[in-house]
């Protein structure tokens, strides 16, 4: 299974009150679980900097990850950047 990193930046009007973010995140999570059953969520982190959230996921098909990123964009009111991630030990071994 390949690993992917999805970086998300919320739009300024994603939520009216920061306390509403938990519900928005739950809605997005449920949509992804329903529409992208082949995407396995490994972890998520809040970020300080150019992006607000990083999600680390695994999937066999990059199209499934693309669909998950589109759900984040549409339902999460965010922009995303998705990257394939190679485990460091695998990368070094391939050199």
Buried (B, 14 or more C-beta within 10 A) or exposed (E): EEBBBBBBBBEEEBBEEEEEBEEBBEEBBEBBEEEBEBBBBEEBEEEEEEBBBBBBBBBEEEEBBBBBBBBBBEBBBBBBEBEEBEEEEEEEEEE
